[in-house]
Amino acid sequence: QVQLVESGGGLVQAGGSLRLSCTASGRTFSSYSMGWFRQAPGKEREFVAAIRRSGVTYYADSVKGRFTISRDNAKNTMYLQMNSLKPEDTAVYYCASAASVYSANSYVRESVYDYWGQGTQVSVSS
């Protein structure tokens, strides 16, 4: 079983930056693909970004060019650097891990992920 713990959320003004972290338990972090999702109040959870164990990355169009996903396998940690934040980025951000290998366009789907963190709140004021 994998335990995921997010951190780094908070309140920031529009145009500001935050870096989220997701730390995983266990010794097989490098073998997982990882993803970030978010859920705004009253909305469904949506895909934000993913990074395969190979390091290949994917982004939602709404964050492309502003957010950067990365991972440090030595630290069992994945990051989401969020720049040029907008009020519409306000949400609870969740990290998730996927043990199996999927086609590129599969990582946007929640169903491919096996474990989820508890979420961290990101609030962007206008």
Accessible surface in RSA format (square Angstrom, percent):
REM  Atomic radii and reference values for relative SASA: ProtOr
REM  Chains: A
REM  Algorithm: Lee & Richards
REM  Probe-radius: 1.40
REM  Slices: 20
REM RES _ NUM      All-atoms   Total-Side   Main-Chain    Non-polar    All polar
REM                ABS   REL    ABS   REL    ABS   REL    ABS   REL    ABS   REL
RES GLN A   1   181.16 101.3 112.65  82.3  68.51 163.1  29.45  62.7 151.71 115.1
RES VAL A   2    11.30   7.4   6.37   5.8   4.93  11.9   6.37   5.5   4.93  13.4
RES GLN A   3   121.51  67.9 117.02  85.5   4.48  10.7  29.01  61.8  92.49  70.1
RES LEU A   4     9.07   5.1   0.00   0.0   9.07  22.8   0.00   0.0   9.07  24.4
RES VAL A   5    86.42  56.9  84.57  76.6   1.85   4.5  84.57  73.5   1.85   5.0
RES GLU A   6     6.90   4.0   0.00   0.0   6.90  16.4   0.00   0.0   6.90   5.6
RES SER A   7    59.90  50.6  55.45  74.0   4.44  10.2  40.74  86.8  19.16  26.8
RES GLY A   8    37.82  46.6   0.00   N/A  37.82  46.6  24.92  68.4  12.90  28.9
RES GLY A   9    29.94  36.9   0.00   N/A  29.94  36.9   2.99   8.2  26.95  60.4
RES GLY A  10    30.06  37.1   0.00   N/A  30.06  37.1  29.97  82.2   0.09   0.2
RES LEU A  11   135.74  75.6 103.79  74.3  31.95  80.3 103.79  72.9  31.95  86.0
RES VAL A  12    26.54  17.5  20.71  18.7   5.83  14.0  26.54  23.1   0.00   0.0
RES GLN A  13   136.23  76.2 133.76  97.8   2.47   5.9  36.35  77.4  99.89  75.8
RES ALA A  14    50.80  46.7  27.66  42.7  23.14  52.6  28.05  39.5  22.75  60.3
RES GLY A  15    55.92  69.0   0.00   N/A  55.92  69.0  29.93  82.1  25.99  58.2
RES GLY A  16    21.93  27.0   0.00   N/A  21.93  27.0  21.11  57.9   0.81   1.8
RES SER A  17    57.57  48.6  38.37  51.2  19.20  44.2  21.96  46.8  35.61  49.9
RES LEU A  18    34.33  19.1  29.30  21.0   5.03  12.6  34.33  24.1   0.00   0.0
RES ARG A  19   132.74  55.7 117.26  59.8  15.48  36.9  27.38  37.4 105.36  63.9
RES LEU A  20     0.00   0.0   0.00   0.0   0.00   0.0   0.00   0.0   0.00   0.0
RES SER A  21    20.35  17.2  20.35  27.2   0.00   0.0   7.28  15.5  13.06  18.3
RES CYS A  22     0.00   0.0   0.00   0.0   0.00   0.0   0.00   0.0   0.00   0.0
RES THR A  23    64.86  46.1  62.92  63.8   1.94   4.6  45.15  60.7  19.71  29.8
RES ALA A  24     5.43   5.0   0.22   0.3   5.20  11.8   0.56   0.8   4.86  12.9
RES SER A  25    46.30  39.1  34.03  45.4  12.27  28.3  41.18  87.7   5.12   7.2
RES GLY A  26    46.31  57.1   0.00   N/A  46.31  57.1  31.06  85.2  15.25  34.2
RES ARG A  27   237.03  99.5 200.66 102.3  36.37  86.6  82.63 112.9 154.40  93.6
RES THR A  28    72.54  51.6  69.61  70.6   2.94   7.0  64.44  86.5   8.10  12.3
RES PHE A  29     1.58   0.8   0.59   0.4   0.99   2.6   0.59   0.4   0.99   2.8
RES SER A  30    59.21  50.0  51.29  68.4   7.92  18.2  22.07  47.0  37.14  52.0
RES SER A  31    44.78  37.8  39.47  52.7   5.31  12.2  36.72  78.2   8.06  11.3
RES TYR A  32    28.61  13.4  28.61  16.3   0.00   0.0   9.50   7.1  19.12  23.6
RES SER A  33     3.68   3.1   3.03   4.0   0.66   1.5   0.13   0.3   3.56   5.0
RES MET A  34     0.00   0.0   0.00   0.0   0.00   0.0   0.00   0.0   0.00   0.0
RES GLY A  35     0.00   0.0   0.00   N/A   0.00   0.0   0.00   0.0   0.00   0.0
RES TRP A  36     0.00   0.0   0.00   0.0   0.00   0.0   0.00   0.0   0.00   0.0
RES PHE A  37     1.26   0.6   1.26   0.8   0.00   0.0   1.26   0.8   0.00   0.0
RES ARG A  38    13.88   5.8  13.87   7.1   0.01   0.0   2.25   3.1  11.63   7.0
RES GLN A  39    68.40  38.3  64.66  47.3   3.74   8.9   9.28  19.8  59.12  44.8
RES ALA A  40    22.49  20.7  19.27  29.7   3.22   7.3  19.73  27.8   2.76   7.3
RES PRO A  41   114.98  83.8  87.33  79.6  27.66 100.5  99.64  82.3  15.34  95.4
RES GLY A  42    92.44 114.0   0.00   N/A  92.44 114.0  45.52 124.9  46.92 105.1
RES LYS A  43   143.87  70.2 130.80  80.3  13.07  31.1  82.45  74.2  61.41  65.4
RES GLU A  44   154.68  88.8 141.81 107.3  12.87  30.6  58.14 112.5  96.54  78.8
RES ARG A  45    69.50  29.2  52.21  26.6  17.28  41.2   6.77   9.3  62.73  38.0
RES GLU A  46    81.16  46.6  76.12  57.6   5.04  12.0  30.04  58.1  51.12  41.7
RES PHE A  47    22.89  11.5  13.55   8.4   9.34  24.3  13.55   8.2   9.34  26.7
RES VAL A  48     0.49   0.3   0.39   0.4   0.10   0.2   0.49   0.4   0.00   0.0
RES ALA A  49     0.00   0.0   0.00   0.0   0.00   0.0   0.00   0.0   0.00   0.0
RES ALA A  50     0.20   0.2   0.20   0.3   0.00   0.0   0.20   0.3   0.00   0.0
RES ILE A  51     8.00   4.6   7.84   5.8   0.17   0.4   8.00   5.8   0.00   0.0
RES ARG A  52    47.28  19.9  47.28  24.1   0.00   0.0   3.60   4.9  43.68  26.5
RES ARG A  53   114.48  48.1  96.42  49.2  18.07  43.0  24.45  33.4  90.04  54.6
RES SER A  54    87.21  73.7  44.10  58.9  43.11  99.3  53.04 112.9  34.17  47.9
RES GLY A  55    36.67  45.2   0.00   N/A  36.67  45.2  21.12  58.0  15.55  34.8
RES VAL A  56    76.63  50.4  69.91  63.3   6.72  16.2  76.24  66.2   0.38   1.0
RES THR A  57    51.48  36.6  33.30  33.8  18.18  43.3  11.02  14.8  40.46  61.2
RES TYR A  58    46.29  21.6  41.40  23.6   4.89  12.7  42.69  32.1   3.60   4.4
RES TYR A  59    49.95  23.3  33.76  19.2  16.19  42.1  26.98  20.3  22.97  28.3
RES ALA A  60    20.89  19.2  14.18  21.9   6.71  15.3  20.89  29.4   0.00   0.0
RES ASP A  61   122.94  86.1  99.38  98.9  23.56  55.7  37.99  89.4  84.95  84.7
RES SER A  62    64.97  54.9  42.81  57.1  22.17  51.1  50.50 107.5  14.47  20.3
RES VAL A  63     0.35   0.2   0.35   0.3   0.00   0.0   0.35   0.3   0.00   0.0
RES LYS A  64   120.96  59.0 101.28  62.1  19.67  46.8  62.30  56.1  58.65  62.5
RES GLY A  65    83.04 102.4   0.00   N/A  83.04 102.4  43.50 119.4  39.54  88.6
RES ARG A  66    32.56  13.7  27.81  14.2   4.75  11.3  26.05  35.6   6.51   3.9
RES PHE A  67     5.76   2.9   0.00   0.0   5.76  15.0   0.00   0.0   5.76  16.5
RES THR A  68    73.28  52.1  72.57  73.6   0.71   1.7  44.57  59.9  28.71  43.4
RES ILE A  69     5.13   2.9   0.00   0.0   5.13  12.4   0.00   0.0   5.13  13.9
RES SER A  70    47.02  39.7  45.91  61.3   1.10   2.5  33.20  70.7  13.82  19.4
RES ARG A  71    38.37  16.1  11.82   6.0  26.55  63.2  12.19  16.7  26.18  15.9
RES ASP A  72    44.48  31.2  40.28  40.1   4.19   9.9  13.47  31.7  31.00  30.9
RES ASN A  73    62.84  43.3  48.07  46.5  14.77  35.6  18.59  44.7  44.25  42.8
RES ALA A  74   103.45  95.1  56.54  87.2  46.91 106.7  68.99  97.2  34.46  91.3
RES LYS A  75   133.04  64.9 116.73  71.6  16.31  38.8  71.10  64.0  61.94  66.0
RES ASN A  76    33.94  23.4  33.94  32.8   0.00   0.0   7.16  17.2  26.78  25.9
RES THR A  77    10.96   7.8  10.96  11.1   0.00   0.0   4.33   5.8   6.63  10.0
RES MET A  78     0.00   0.0   0.00   0.0   0.00   0.0   0.00   0.0   0.00   0.0
RES TYR A  79    29.62  13.8  29.62  16.9   0.00   0.0  17.39  13.1  12.23  15.1
RES LEU A  80     0.00   0.0   0.00   0.0   0.00   0.0   0.00   0.0   0.00   0.0
RES GLN A  81    57.41  32.1  57.29  41.9   0.13   0.3  28.24  60.1  29.18  22.1
RES MET A  82     0.00   0.0   0.00   0.0   0.00   0.0   0.00   0.0   0.00   0.0
RES ASN A  83    59.20  40.8  59.20  57.2   0.00   0.0  15.95  38.4  43.25  41.8
RES SER A  84    58.98  49.8  54.20  72.3   4.79  11.0  18.91  40.3  40.07  56.1
RES LEU A  85     2.33   1.3   0.00   0.0   2.33   5.9   0.00   0.0   2.33   6.3
RES LYS A  86    85.67  41.8  85.31  52.3   0.36   0.9  39.13  35.2  46.54  49.6
RES PRO A  87    55.31  40.3  48.00  43.8   7.31  26.6  48.37  39.9   6.94  43.1
RES GLU A  88   120.41  69.1  95.28  72.1  25.13  59.8  61.22 118.4  59.20  48.3
RES ASP A  89     0.40   0.3   0.40   0.4   0.00   0.0   0.00   0.0   0.40   0.4
RES THR A  90    36.14  25.7  33.67  34.1   2.48   5.9  31.39  42.2   4.76   7.2
RES ALA A  91     0.72   0.7   0.23   0.4   0.49   1.1   0.72   1.0   0.00   0.0
RES VAL A  92    41.77  27.5  41.64  37.7   0.13   0.3  41.64  36.2   0.13   0.3
RES TYR A  93     0.00   0.0   0.00   0.0   0.00   0.0   0.00   0.0   0.00   0.0
RES TYR A  94    38.57  18.0  38.57  21.9   0.00   0.0  10.70   8.0  27.87  34.4
RES CYS A  95     0.00   0.0   0.00   0.0   0.00   0.0   0.00   0.0   0.00   0.0
RES ALA A  96     0.00   0.0   0.00   0.0   0.00   0.0   0.00   0.0   0.00   0.0
RES SER A  97     1.01   0.9   1.01   1.3   0.00   0.0   0.16   0.3   0.84   1.2
RES ALA A  98     0.44   0.4   0.00   0.0   0.44   1.0   0.00   0.0   0.44   1.2
RES ALA A  99    53.93  49.6  39.02  60.2  14.91  33.9  39.41  55.5  14.53  38.5
RES SER A 100    59.87  50.6  51.39  68.6   8.47  19.5  21.46  45.7  38.40  53.8
RES VAL A 101    86.21  56.7  60.00  54.3  26.22  63.2  60.00  52.1  26.22  71.1
RES TYR A 102    67.97  31.7  59.55  33.9   8.42  21.9  46.32  34.8  21.66  26.7
RES SER A 103    71.13  60.1  53.65  71.6  17.48  40.3  52.38 111.5  18.76  26.3
RES ALA A 104    49.21  45.2  42.54  65.7   6.67  15.2  42.63  60.0   6.58  17.4
RES ASN A 105   117.72  81.2 103.53 100.1  14.19  34.2  42.78 103.0  74.95  72.4
RES SER A 106     8.31   7.0   7.64  10.2   0.67   1.6   0.67   1.4   7.64  10.7
RES TYR A 107     0.82   0.4   0.82   0.5   0.00   0.0   0.29   0.2   0.53   0.7
RES VAL A 108    72.69  47.8  62.28  56.4  10.41  25.1  62.28  54.1  10.41  28.2
RES ARG A 109   116.71  49.0 112.30  57.2   4.41  10.5  58.69  80.2  58.02  35.2
RES GLU A 110    66.38  38.1  59.09  44.7   7.29  17.3  26.44  51.1  39.94  32.6
RES SER A 111    92.41  78.1  53.11  70.9  39.30  90.5  59.02 125.7  33.38  46.8
RES VAL A 112     4.45   2.9   2.44   2.2   2.01   4.8   3.95   3.4   0.50   1.3
RES TYR A 113    13.09   6.1   0.00   0.0  13.09  34.1   0.00   0.0  13.08  16.1
RES ASP A 114    75.91  53.2  47.07  46.9  28.83  68.2  19.16  45.1  56.74  56.6
RES TYR A 115    74.74  34.9  72.47  41.2   2.27   5.9  42.14  31.7  32.59  40.2
RES TRP A 116    72.20  29.0  44.48  21.5  27.72  65.1  33.83  18.0  38.38  62.3
RES GLY A 117     9.35  11.5   0.00   N/A   9.35  11.5   1.71   4.7   7.65  17.1
RES GLN A 118   116.42  65.1  85.42  62.4  31.00  73.8  73.72 156.9  42.69  32.4
RES GLY A 119    12.11  14.9   0.00   N/A  12.11  14.9   0.53   1.4  11.58  25.9
RES THR A 120    18.70  13.3  13.57  13.8   5.13  12.2   7.02   9.4  11.67  17.6
RES GLN A 121    85.48  47.8  76.90  56.2   8.58  20.4  50.09 106.6  35.38  26.8
RES VAL A 122     0.00   0.0   0.00   0.0   0.00   0.0   0.00   0.0   0.00   0.0
RES SER A 123    30.85  26.1  30.85  41.2   0.00   0.0  15.89  33.8  14.96  21.0
RES VAL A 124    10.27   6.8   0.00   0.0  10.27  24.8   0.63   0.5   9.64  26.2
RES SER A 125    44.39  37.5  36.75  49.0   7.64  17.6  37.17  79.2   7.22  10.1
RES SER A 126   129.27 109.2  67.95  90.7  61.32 141.3  55.59 118.4  73.68 103.2
END  Absolute sums over single chains surface
CHAIN  1 A     6313.4       4783.0       1530.3       3238.1       3075.3
END  Absolute sums over all chains
TOTAL          6313.4       4783.0       1530.3       3238.1       3075.3
